[in-house]
Amino acid sequence: MVRKKAGTTKRTRPRKAPPPAPLAPSRERILNAAFSSFTEKGYARTSTLEIATRAKVSKRELYALCTDKSALLRDAVTERAKRMRLALELPAAEDREALATTLTAFGNATLRGVCDKPVLAVYRLAIAESGHAPEVARLLDAARGTNREALRRTLAQAQADGLIGAGDLATMVVDFFALLWGDLLLQLLMRVVDPPSPQAMEQRAQQATEKLLKLYPAANV
C-alpha cells in the first residue's frame, strides 16, 4: 500500500475562463448605444464620441453607418418603431362574438406593446427631440399608422359582412383607440402612473371593445 507523503496536496488544473460572448453586429451596437445615450442624456448632451465608445466602434465605423447625429437619432428611433408594430393581419370574424374576440386581442396587444418601457422611451424621446429632429415624430406616427390601418381593414370587413352598422371607418378607429386609452398614455408619458397589470390591460381591452360594438350595432339590429 503506497501512502501519500505528508504535506503534499493534490494539484488541480486551473479552470479555463469561458470565451467572451461574441459582439453583436456593429450596426446593432451603434443604434442601441445611440438610443440609450439619447434617452439618458438627451440629444444636445450626447456626443458621437460617446456613442462610438458605448458601441465599441471607431468614429469612422459610426460615420460609415450614419453621416451625423440627427441621422443616428432618426435611425435609432426607426429601429425601435419596427419592433412596435403588431401582427398586421387580423383574422376575419364570422360573427359578433368572434369580432369581439379579435378586437379585444388587438386592444390588449396594443396596450402591452406601448406600455413596454423601451416603447414608452421611444415616445418620450420623439417628443423631447421634436425640435432637433421633427422627422423622428413622423416616423413614430407612421409606425402607429400601420397598426391603425390593420384595425381599419378588420372593421371594414366586419361592416361589409353586416357585423357592424354604417359609419365612417376612420371615426371608428379613432373611437376604439380613444376608448382603449382614455388618459392613460398621457399619464404614462408624464410618469404619473405605472403601466397597468396584464389583467387590467385585458379588462381595459374588453371594455373598449364592448363600448365600440354598442356604438356600432350590427346592421340587422
C-alpha positions in Angstrom: 0.0 0.0 0.0 1.5 3.4 -1.1 1.0 6.3 1.3 0.9 9.9 0.2 3.8 12.0 1.5 2.8 14.3 4.3 2.3 17.9 3.3 1.6 17.1 -0.3 -1.7 18.3 -1.9 -3.4 17.2 -5.0 -2.9 19.5 -7.9 -5.9 20.8 -9.7 -5.9 22.2 -13.2 -7.0 25.8 -13.3 -10.4 26.2 -14.9 -10.4 27.9 -18.3 -12.3 31.1 -18.4 -15.3 30.9 -20.7 -14.8 32.6 -24.0 -16.2 36.1 -24.3 -19.6 36.5 -25.7 -19.5 37.5 -29.4 -20.3 41.1 -30.1 -23.5 42.0 -31.9 -23.1 43.4 -35.4 -21.7 46.9 -35.4 -24.9 48.5 -36.8 -27.0 47.0 -34.0 -24.5 48.1 -31.3 -24.3 51.6 -32.7 -28.1 52.1 -32.8 -28.6 50.6 -29.4 -25.8 52.8 -28.0 -27.3 55.9 -29.7 -30.8 55.2 -28.4 -29.5 54.6 -24.8 -27.4 57.8 -24.9 -30.3 59.9 -26.3 -32.8 58.7 -23.8 -30.4 59.1 -20.9 -28.8 62.4 -21.7 -30.9 64.0 -24.5 -29.9 64.9 -28.0 -27.9 68.0 -27.2 -25.7 66.5 -24.5 -25.0 63.3 -26.4 -21.8 63.2 -28.5 -20.9 60.9 -31.4 -17.7 60.0 -29.5 -19.8 58.8 -26.5 -22.0 56.7 -28.9 -18.9 55.2 -30.6 -17.4 54.4 -27.2 -20.5 52.7 -25.9 -20.9 50.7 -29.2 -17.2 49.7 -29.1 -16.6 51.0 -32.6 -14.4 53.7 -34.1 -15.9 57.0 -35.2 -15.0 56.1 -38.7 -17.3 53.0 -38.4 -20.0 55.1 -36.8 -19.9 57.7 -39.6 -20.0 54.9 -42.2 -23.4 54.0 -40.8 -24.8 57.5 -40.3 -23.5 60.8 -41.5 -24.4 62.8 -38.5 -26.0 62.8 -35.0 -29.5 63.6 -36.3 -29.3 60.6 -38.7 -28.4 58.4 -35.7 -31.4 59.7 -33.8 -33.7 59.0 -36.7 -32.3 55.5 -37.4 -32.3 54.6 -33.7 -36.0 55.5 -33.4 -36.9 53.9 -36.7 -35.3 50.6 -35.5 -37.4 50.8 -32.3 -40.6 51.7 -34.2 -40.3 48.5 -36.2 -40.4 46.5 -33.0 -43.6 48.3 -32.0 -45.6 47.0 -35.0 -48.2 44.4 -34.2 -49.1 41.5 -36.5 -50.9 43.4 -39.2 -53.2 40.6 -40.5 -56.1 40.2 -38.0 -58.3 37.2 -38.5 -61.7 37.8 -40.3 -64.6 37.5 -37.9 -67.6 35.3 -38.7 -69.9 36.7 -36.1 -70.1 39.4 -33.5 -68.6 37.2 -30.8 -65.6 36.5 -33.0 -65.3 40.1 -33.8 -65.3 41.0 -30.1 -62.6 38.4 -29.5 -60.4 39.9 -32.3 -60.9 43.5 -31.2 -60.1 42.6 -27.6 -56.9 40.7 -28.6 -55.9 43.7 -30.8 -56.5 46.1 -28.0 -54.6 44.0 -25.4 -51.6 43.7 -27.7 -51.6 47.4 -28.3 -51.6 48.1 -24.6 -48.9 45.6 -23.9 -46.7 46.9 -26.7 -47.0 50.6 -25.9 -46.7 50.1 -22.1 -43.4 48.4 -22.5 -40.7 50.6 -21.1 -38.5 50.8 -24.2 -41.5 51.8 -26.3 -42.5 54.5 -23.8 -38.9 55.7 -24.0 -39.3 56.0 -27.8 -42.4 58.2 -27.4 -40.7 60.4 -24.8 -37.6 60.7 -27.0 -39.7 61.7 -30.1 -41.5 64.3 -28.0 -38.3 65.7 -26.4 -36.3 65.9 -29.6 -39.1 67.1 -31.9 -37.3 70.5 -32.2 -34.0 69.0 -33.2 -35.4 66.2 -35.4 -39.1 66.6 -36.2 -38.9 63.7 -38.7 -38.5 61.3 -35.7 -42.0 62.1 -34.5 -43.3 61.5 -38.1 -41.5 58.1 -38.2 -43.2 57.1 -34.9 -46.5 58.3 -36.1 -46.1 56.2 -39.3 -45.5 53.1 -37.1 -48.7 53.8 -35.2 -50.4 54.2 -38.5 -49.7 50.7 -39.7 -51.5 49.3 -36.7 -54.4 51.6 -37.1 -54.7 50.5 -40.8 -54.8 46.9 -39.7 -57.8 47.8 -37.4 -59.5 49.7 -40.2 -59.3 46.7 -42.5 -60.8 44.5 -39.9 -63.7 46.9 -39.2 -64.2 47.4 -43.0 -64.6 43.6 -43.4 -66.9 43.4 -40.4 -69.0 46.3 -41.9 -69.2 44.5 -45.3 -70.4 41.3 -43.5 -73.1 43.2 -41.6 -71.4 42.7 -38.2 -71.3 46.4 -37.5 -73.6 49.1 -39.0 -72.9 52.0 -41.3 -70.3 54.6 -40.2 -67.1 56.2 -41.1 -64.3 53.7 -40.7 -61.7 56.3 -39.7 -64.0 57.6 -37.0 -64.5 54.0 -35.7 -60.7 53.6 -35.5 -60.4 56.8 -33.5 -63.2 55.8 -31.3 -61.7 52.5 -30.5 -58.3 53.9 -29.5 -60.0 56.7 -27.5 -62.0 54.1 -25.6 -58.9 51.9 -25.2 -56.5 54.6 -23.9 -58.5 57.3 -22.4 -56.0 59.4 -20.5 -53.6 56.5 -19.8 -51.0 57.1 -22.4 -50.5 60.8 -21.4 -50.2 59.8 -17.7 -47.6 57.1 -18.6 -45.6 59.6 -20.7 -45.6 62.0 -17.8 -44.7 59.2 -15.4 -47.5 59.9 -13.0 -48.8 56.3 -13.1 -47.3 52.9 -13.6 -48.2 50.6 -16.5 -51.3 48.6 -15.7 -51.1 44.9 -14.8 -51.8 42.3 -17.5 -55.2 41.6 -16.0 -56.0 45.4 -16.1 -54.9 45.6 -19.7 -57.1 42.7 -20.6 -60.1 44.2 -18.8 -59.4 47.6 -20.5 -59.4 46.0 -23.9 -62.6 44.1 -23.3 -64.4 47.3 -22.1 -63.2 49.3 -25.1 -64.5 46.5 -27.4 -67.9 46.3 -25.7 -68.4 50.1 -25.9 -67.3 50.2 -29.5 -69.8 47.5 -30.5 -72.6 49.3 -28.7 -71.8 52.4 -30.6 -71.9 50.5 -33.9 -74.5 47.7 -33.6 -74.9 45.0 -36.3 -76.6 46.2 -39.5 -79.6 43.9 -39.0 -80.3 45.0 -35.4 
